[in-house]
Structure formats: C-alpha cells, structure tokens
Amino acid sequence: MRIDIATLFPDICETYLGQSIVGRARNKGVFELYCHQIRDYAFDKHHRVDDTPYSERQGMLLLAEPIWQCYKTVAGERKPHVIYMSPRGKTLNQQRLKELALAGEDLFILCGHYEGVDQRVLDKLGAEEISIGDYVLTGGELPAMILADGVVRLLDGTLSQEDCFVDESHYSGLLEYPQYTKPQIWQDMPVPDILISGHHANIMKWRREKSLEETYLRRPELLDTAPLTDADRAYLSELKARYEDLPDFLDNK
C-alpha cells in the first residue's frame, strides 16, 4: 500500500509516521508513505493556498487548484482512494480501518486547514470524508496520522503476530479484557489467579467474559452490533442481573 498525505505541515506527519511500529513497517517496505506540501503546487509566485469564502463567514478556505495539482502530480496514472479528514464525515471506527487495510488500495489523504477546503475539489476527487470525533481541530494532520496509523498496523508484516491486534478493543466488536504483567503482587493487589493457572481454556473463557463485562459497563451500545454467541448472551444475562441499574441492550439481540 502507498499512502500520500497532502498537507501544509508535511514534517509533522513525517516525524510521527516515521517512528515506532509504523516507522519500522515503513522501513521494512510494508507500505510506502509520502507527505506533500500543498504550497509546492500553488500557481502564483507567493505560493498562496487560501482565500476568503464566498459568504459572510470569517476565515480562509484552501483553494481548489493547488490541491488538484498536487493530486494529479502525485497520483499520475494511479487512482488512489481519496480521503478528506473532516468533522462532518462519518466517524472513523475499527471496521472502517479493517476495510481500508483489506482493500489494499493506495490512499491519498487530504488535510484541511483554516475553515476547510473548496467543495469543488472534494467533489472532483470523489473524496470520502472521515471524522475522528465530534469536535474540531486546527487542521487535518492529527486525524490523518490517526487514520494512517490505524490502517498500517493492520497490514500484513506490521505486527509480529495477528493476535497483537485481533485481541484488542473494537477488533471483534468488544472492548479488550484487562491485562496484567509482573510483579505477581503489586501494592497488595495480585494478578487474577486464573491467569497464572496455566489452564488455556479457562484463561480464554475468562478473557471473553471480561471483554463482555468491560463492554457492558463502559460501552454497552457496542453490544447492539457485536457478534455474540449463545454463551455470550447467557453471560450477559448474568451481568444484567448483577448490574440491574444499567440499561438492557439484550432485548434486540
């Protein structure tokens, strides 16, 4: 996979995505990353990339032409999937990350700034708009890095084992179970006995039940779409009886 990020601050993206697990994956050739300065594609001598909007709204909008020229130059004959990081887009979730990773398409990620981007270039690019939450940031760089990080870690070769992400929160539709490391007792708090029992089947059952419990207590709305087994539903019924004051998300399952 090749990921291109069009931004006014390419160094920010390069610095973050060149570090840690994602940086190692890039160095191994799992994916390619190129960060492009939109100003380099401006068509006047001052490299201007913004202007006032046709409305009474204050602020500045990114011009269509520099973005279009950047895309044409970068994409060439390729047709990467274009994503515009925008607070009005659909909220990013693990399912969308999996879809993007499995699709194997190249990505062209556009970072907005100021008051946003001229709508016409978004329409011409057929951009998918994606949000990382119901709030507004000063630019699209942080959201773009979150999207890239989330996709890259699901690509073959990024993590040492598939279990590294399969067991994580949201991958299976549930939150992750609690985890513990050494020492076995810390400030009078022991690791749960089941985790040091050596009984694999019991440990797996404990993990699943704890994932269900964490989801029920923290994000019960996820249970509406999570794939549940009969055993899962039976355990959730036990949780319902234990926590009678919580809303019931089992009626529609």
Phi, psi and omega per residue, in radians:
M1 nan 2.455 3.030
R2 -1.984 2.321 3.104
I3 -2.070 2.149 3.044
D4 -1.955 2.322 3.107
I5 -2.071 2.108 3.102
A6 -1.718 2.118 -2.953
T7 -2.722 2.825 2.990
L8 -1.523 -0.118 -3.094
F9 -2.354 1.167 -3.079
P10 -1.109 -0.526 -3.110
D11 -1.111 -0.606 3.120
I12 -1.065 -0.825 -3.113
C13 -1.176 -0.735 3.128
E14 -1.057 -0.743 -3.091
T15 -1.111 -0.851 -3.089
Y16 -1.204 -0.841 -3.036
L17 -1.362 0.013 3.043
G18 -1.727 0.104 -3.051
Q19 -1.944 2.856 2.931
S20 0.943 -2.509 -3.025
I21 -1.085 -0.763 -3.127
V22 -1.136 -0.722 3.109
G23 -1.092 -0.712 3.108
R24 -1.142 -0.682 3.106
A25 -1.107 -0.679 3.098
R26 -1.118 -0.762 3.140
N27 -1.140 -0.526 3.119
K28 -1.402 -0.161 -3.135
G29 1.518 0.278 3.082
V30 -1.106 -0.645 3.075
F31 -2.614 2.862 3.050
E32 -1.929 2.505 3.114
L33 -2.303 2.312 3.066
Y34 -2.374 2.232 3.134
C35 -1.911 2.205 -2.980
H36 -2.013 2.325 3.080
Q37 -1.425 1.992 -3.108
I38 -1.047 -0.563 -3.127
R39 -1.057 -0.470 3.137
D40 -1.143 -0.239 -3.093
Y41 -1.945 0.195 3.062
A42 -1.211 2.645 -2.991
F43 -1.840 0.167 3.048
D44 -2.133 2.921 -3.023
K45 -1.183 -0.318 -3.138
H46 -1.617 0.020 -3.130
H47 0.950 0.771 -3.125
R48 -1.338 2.334 -3.091
V49 -2.109 0.045 -3.075
D50 -2.458 2.852 3.072
D51 -2.787 2.973 -3.100
T52 -1.290 2.568 -3.135
P53 -1.335 2.699 3.053
Y54 -1.386 1.297 3.110
S55 -3.020 -3.133 3.099
E56 -1.497 0.031 -3.101
R57 -1.269 2.444 3.110
Q58 -1.382 2.838 3.068
G59 1.831 -2.999 -3.064
M60 -2.261 2.627 3.092
L61 -2.025 2.525 3.019
L62 -1.212 2.364 -3.128
L63 -1.232 2.627 -3.129
A64 -1.237 -0.742 -2.960
E65 -1.106 -0.825 3.114
P66 -1.036 -0.665 3.114
I67 -1.157 -0.739 3.131
W68 -1.114 -0.749 3.127
Q69 -1.135 -0.679 3.092
C70 -1.071 -0.822 -3.130
Y71 -1.079 -0.836 -3.102
K72 -1.050 -0.739 -3.123
T73 -1.180 -0.764 -3.069
V74 -1.280 -0.770 -3.033
A75 -1.317 -0.650 -3.094
G76 1.008 -2.201 3.128
E77 -1.477 -0.198 3.123
R78 -1.270 2.814 3.069
K79 -2.225 1.305 -3.137
P80 -1.175 2.703 3.053
H81 -1.314 2.164 -3.052
V82 -1.652 2.264 3.113
I83 -2.200 2.251 3.060
Y84 -1.896 2.105 3.141
M85 -1.337 1.977 -2.971
S86 -2.554 2.409 3.099
P87 -1.166 -0.195 3.112
R88 -1.677 0.019 3.118
G89 -1.392 3.065 3.046
K90 -1.189 2.495 -3.082
T91 -1.231 2.270 3.140
L92 -1.118 2.375 3.045
N93 -2.459 3.067 -3.062
Q94 -1.122 -0.586 3.128
Q95 -1.096 -0.743 3.136
R96 -1.183 -0.640 3.074
L97 -1.064 -0.770 3.121
K98 -1.078 -0.734 -3.138
E99 -1.084 -0.763 3.141
L100 -1.160 -0.684 3.140
A101 -1.182 -0.766 -3.091
L102 -1.261 -0.508 -3.132
A103 -1.119 -0.546 3.101
G104 1.260 0.181 3.118
E105 -1.330 2.604 2.954
D106 -1.161 2.639 -3.127
L107 -2.079 2.396 2.987
F108 -2.056 1.888 -3.046
I109 -1.825 2.142 -3.124
L110 -1.771 2.211 3.106
C111 -1.749 2.084 3.067
G112 -1.371 2.986 3.078
H113 -2.757 2.986 -3.098
Y114 0.975 -2.195 -3.126
E115 -1.626 0.062 3.107
G116 2.172 -2.609 -2.980
V117 -2.299 2.522 3.041
D118 -0.941 2.154 -3.051
Q119 -1.016 -0.511 -3.047
R120 -1.117 -0.626 3.139
V121 -1.286 -0.563 3.054
L122 -1.117 -0.717 3.125
D123 -1.145 -0.748 -3.107
K124 -1.166 -0.625 3.138
L125 -1.396 -0.227 -3.070
G126 1.080 0.715 -3.003
A127 -1.235 2.372 2.933
E128 -1.448 2.242 3.128
E129 -1.677 2.257 -3.118
I130 -2.246 2.362 3.093
S131 -1.939 2.668 3.030
I132 -1.805 0.079 3.107
G133 2.782 2.950 -3.082
D134 -1.497 1.148 3.087
Y135 -2.775 2.935 -3.065
V136 -2.097 2.329 3.079
L137 -1.896 3.023 -3.107
T138 -1.321 -0.300 3.135
G139 -2.860 3.031 -3.079
G140 -1.579 0.084 -3.056
E141 -1.163 -0.838 3.115
L142 -1.048 -0.842 3.070
P143 -1.031 -0.686 3.133
A144 -1.105 -0.703 3.128
M145 -1.194 -0.641 3.079
I146 -1.102 -0.792 3.125
L147 -1.069 -0.862 -3.118
A148 -1.074 -0.783 3.123
D149 -1.032 -0.829 -3.100
G150 -1.108 -0.637 3.120
V151 -1.293 -0.811 -3.030
V152 -1.097 -0.678 -3.087
R153 -1.189 -0.222 3.086
L154 -1.646 -0.111 -3.138
L155 -1.335 2.533 3.088
D156 -1.004 2.256 3.095
G157 1.750 -0.210 3.139
T158 -1.334 -0.938 3.113
L159 -1.713 2.673 -3.051
S160 -1.170 -0.580 -3.140
Q161 -2.440 2.557 3.107
E162 -1.027 -0.578 -3.126
D163 -1.022 -0.387 -3.116
C164 -1.045 -0.556 3.114
F165 -1.990 -0.350 -3.134
V166 -1.127 -0.613 -3.114
D167 -1.453 -0.062 -3.017
E168 -1.387 2.893 3.089
S169 -0.967 2.422 3.010
H170 1.408 -0.425 -3.069
Y171 -1.046 -0.750 -3.138
S172 -1.674 0.100 -3.090
G173 1.639 -0.089 3.135
L174 -2.081 2.875 3.020
L175 -1.371 2.733 -3.103
E176 -1.291 2.605 3.062
Y177 -1.237 2.780 3.095
P178 -1.124 2.598 3.123
Q179 -2.197 2.716 -3.074
Y180 -2.459 2.684 3.058
T181 -2.417 -3.058 -3.114
K182 -1.200 2.617 0.070
P183 -1.375 2.868 -3.107
Q184 -1.137 -0.554 3.063
I185 -2.196 2.176 3.122
W186 -2.229 2.093 -3.112
Q187 0.829 0.883 3.105
D188 1.179 0.173 3.109
M189 -1.897 1.978 -3.097
P190 -1.504 2.742 2.939
V191 -1.182 2.457 3.107
P192 -0.925 2.360 -3.061
D193 -0.969 -0.627 -3.072
I194 -1.033 -0.561 -3.067
L195 -1.321 -0.264 3.100
I196 -1.965 0.244 -3.109
S197 -1.378 -0.439 -3.077
G198 1.396 0.037 -3.129
H199 -1.603 1.751 -2.994
H200 -1.045 -0.811 -3.084
A201 -1.082 -0.732 3.131
N202 -1.174 -0.644 3.108
I203 -1.127 -0.763 3.132
M204 -1.108 -0.693 3.106
K205 -1.123 -0.736 3.116
W206 -1.074 -0.760 3.129
R207 -1.046 -0.808 -3.119
R208 -1.100 -0.783 -3.130
E209 -1.140 -0.652 3.109
K210 -1.206 -0.610 3.059
S211 -1.106 -0.757 3.095
L212 -1.085 -0.744 -3.124
E213 -1.162 -0.772 3.106
E214 -1.048 -0.737 -3.138
T215 -1.168 -0.747 -3.130
Y216 -1.084 -0.674 -3.072
L217 -1.451 -0.612 -3.011
R218 -1.769 -0.736 -3.068
R219 -2.385 1.079 -3.034
P220 -1.039 -0.417 -3.136
E221 -1.126 -0.382 3.114
L222 -1.154 -0.415 -3.126
L223 -1.183 -0.314 3.117
D224 -1.129 -0.510 -3.070
T225 -2.073 -0.148 -3.117
A226 -1.206 2.431 3.060
P227 -1.268 2.038 -3.053
L228 -2.024 2.474 3.044
T229 -1.597 2.997 3.074
D230 -1.069 -0.659 3.116
A231 -1.132 -0.663 3.100
D232 -1.075 -0.795 -3.109
R233 -1.129 -0.656 3.114
A234 -1.126 -0.718 3.133
Y235 -1.203 -0.655 3.098
L236 -1.127 -0.571 3.057
S237 -1.112 -0.656 3.062
E238 -1.122 -0.731 3.121
L239 -1.114 -0.690 3.135
K240 -1.032 -0.740 3.128
A241 -1.201 -0.571 -3.117
R242 -1.291 -0.634 -3.092
Y243 -2.071 1.238 -3.020
E244 -1.141 -0.350 -3.077
D245 -1.430 -0.134 -3.132
L246 -1.539 2.652 3.127
P247 -1.153 2.690 -3.106
D248 -1.622 2.090 3.117
F249 -1.899 0.283 -3.073
L250 -1.735 -0.317 -3.008
D251 -1.039 -0.578 -3.067
N252 -1.665 0.072 -3.086
K253 -1.492 nan nan
